[in-house]
């Protein structure tokens, strides 16, 4: 049983190290920008739906 606990801790430590390294090297996108782009896409699709009905 002690063996399982030890493996879980090592596995979690590896994931923490992976995500810490990833945060420093990846592109950071502001969540507000993602929401704004989503709303903009919805608006464009809705306008196109009314301009070009199927």
C-alpha positions in Angstrom: 0.0 0.0 0.0 2.9 2.4 0.7 4.2 1.7 -2.8 1.0 3.2 -4.4 1.2 6.4 -2.3 4.8 6.9 -3.3 4.0 6.5 -7.1 1.1 8.9 -6.9 3.2 11.6 -5.3 6.0 11.2 -7.9 3.4 11.3 -10.7 1.8 14.4 -9.3 5.2 16.1 -8.9 6.0 15.3 -12.6 2.7 16.9 -13.7 3.3 20.0 -11.6 6.8 20.4 -13.2 5.3 19.9 -16.7 2.6 22.5 -16.2 5.0 25.0 -14.6 7.4 24.7 -17.6 4.5 25.0 -20.0 3.1 28.2 -18.5 6.4 30.0 -19.0 6.9 29.1 -22.6 3.4 29.1 -24.1 1.5 31.9 -25.7 -0.6 33.7 -23.0 -4.1 34.7 -24.2 -6.3 36.9 -22.2 -9.6 35.2 -21.3 -11.5 38.4 -22.1 -10.1 38.2 -25.7 -11.4 34.7 -26.0 -14.9 35.8 -24.9 -14.9 38.8 -27.2 -13.9 36.6 -30.2 -16.6 34.1 -29.3 -19.2 36.8 -29.1 -17.9 38.4 -32.3 -18.1 35.1 -34.1 -21.7 34.6 -32.9 -22.7 38.0 -34.2 -21.1 37.4 -37.6 -22.7 34.0 -38.0 -26.1 35.4 -37.0 -25.9 38.3 -39.5 -24.8 36.0 -42.3 -27.7 33.6 -41.4 -30.2 36.5 -42.0 -28.4 37.8 -45.1 -28.1 34.4 -46.8 -30.9 32.1 -45.6 -30.8 28.5 -46.8 
